[in-house]
């Protein structure tokens, strides 16, 4: 998730540069911003998938999961 924050910070900086730039920079810059947003979303999805998989490995030891009989 820390890497995703760095990517999102780079996206924010790129967005600011595009908005303040001239027409040529705006035309090319949106492709860069879209790419950075896509990479950031992929990194966030991957990190959340890792967190969820680790949580479900630990879950059988938790009393709440046993009480609710959630299948793993």
C-alpha contacts under 8 A as a table, 3 or more apart, distances in Angstrom:
res1	aa1	res2	aa2	distance
1	X	4	X	4.92
1	X	5	X	6.33
1	X	43	X	7.39
1	X	44	X	6.19
1	X	47	X	6.11
2	X	5	X	5.08
2	X	6	X	6.47
3	X	6	X	5.10
3	X	7	X	6.32
3	X	43	X	7.59
4	X	7	X	5.02
4	X	8	X	6.13
4	X	40	X	5.32
4	X	41	X	7.80
4	X	43	X	5.81
4	X	44	X	5.98
5	X	8	X	5.03
5	X	9	X	6.12
5	X	40	X	7.91
6	X	9	X	5.04
6	X	10	X	6.27
7	X	10	X	5.06
7	X	11	X	6.22
7	X	36	X	6.70
7	X	37	X	7.90
7	X	39	X	7.58
7	X	40	X	5.67
8	X	11	X	4.83
8	X	12	X	6.18
8	X	36	X	7.44
8	X	37	X	7.11
8	X	40	X	6.24
9	X	12	X	5.03
9	X	13	X	6.27
10	X	13	X	5.11
10	X	14	X	6.09
10	X	36	X	7.62
11	X	14	X	5.03
11	X	15	X	6.02
11	X	33	X	5.82
11	X	36	X	5.78
11	X	37	X	6.65
12	X	15	X	5.04
12	X	16	X	6.24
13	X	16	X	5.10
13	X	17	X	6.22
14	X	17	X	5.08
14	X	18	X	6.14
14	X	29	X	7.44
14	X	32	X	7.66
14	X	33	X	6.36
15	X	18	X	5.11
15	X	19	X	6.21
15	X	29	X	7.88
15	X	30	X	7.97
15	X	33	X	6.48
16	X	19	X	5.21
16	X	20	X	6.18
17	X	20	X	5.24
17	X	21	X	5.78
18	X	21	X	5.04
18	X	22	X	7.75
18	X	25	X	6.18
18	X	26	X	5.06
18	X	29	X	5.83
18	X	30	X	7.48
19	X	26	X	6.94
21	X	24	X	7.99
21	X	25	X	5.75
21	X	26	X	6.40
22	X	25	X	5.48
22	X	26	X	6.34
23	X	26	X	5.05
23	X	27	X	6.20
24	X	27	X	5.22
24	X	28	X	6.49
25	X	28	X	5.40
25	X	29	X	5.60
26	X	29	X	5.00
26	X	30	X	6.39
27	X	30	X	6.35
28	X	31	X	5.93
28	X	32	X	7.21
29	X	32	X	5.10
29	X	33	X	6.30
30	X	33	X	5.00
30	X	34	X	6.05
31	X	34	X	5.18
31	X	35	X	6.14
32	X	35	X	5.09
32	X	36	X	6.16
33	X	36	X	5.09
33	X	37	X	6.10
34	X	37	X	5.09
34	X	38	X	6.16
35	X	38	X	5.11
35	X	39	X	6.21
36	X	39	X	5.12
36	X	40	X	6.05
37	X	40	X	5.03
37	X	41	X	6.12
38	X	41	X	5.12
38	X	42	X	6.21
39	X	42	X	5.12
39	X	43	X	6.16
40	X	43	X	5.17
40	X	44	X	6.15
41	X	44	X	5.09
41	X	45	X	6.11
42	X	45	X	5.15
42	X	46	X	6.11
43	X	46	X	5.14
43	X	47	X	6.13
44	X	47	X	5.20
44	X	48	X	6.11
45	X	48	X	5.20
45	X	49	X	6.10
46	X	49	X	5.06
46	X	50	X	6.32
47	X	50	X	5.09
47	X	51	X	6.31
48	X	51	X	4.98
48	X	52	X	6.12
49	X	52	X	5.14
49	X	53	X	6.09
50	X	53	X	5.19
50	X	54	X	6.18
51	X	54	X	5.20
51	X	55	X	6.10
52	X	55	X	4.93
52	X	56	X	6.21
53	X	56	X	5.23
53	X	57	X	6.35
54	X	57	X	5.10
54	X	58	X	6.38
55	X	58	X	5.17
55	X	59	X	5.82
56	X	59	X	4.77
56	X	60	X	7.35
56	X	72	X	7.05
57	X	60	X	6.93
58	X	61	X	5.97
58	X	62	X	7.29
59	X	62	X	5.23
59	X	65	X	6.32
60	X	63	X	7.71
60	X	65	X	6.49
60	X	66	X	6.68
61	X	66	X	7.96
62	X	65	X	5.72
62	X	66	X	6.74
63	X	66	X	5.12
63	X	67	X	6.18
64	X	67	X	5.14
64	X	68	X	6.25
65	X	68	X	5.25
65	X	69	X	6.04
65	X	70	X	5.95
66	X	69	X	5.07
66	X	70	X	7.05
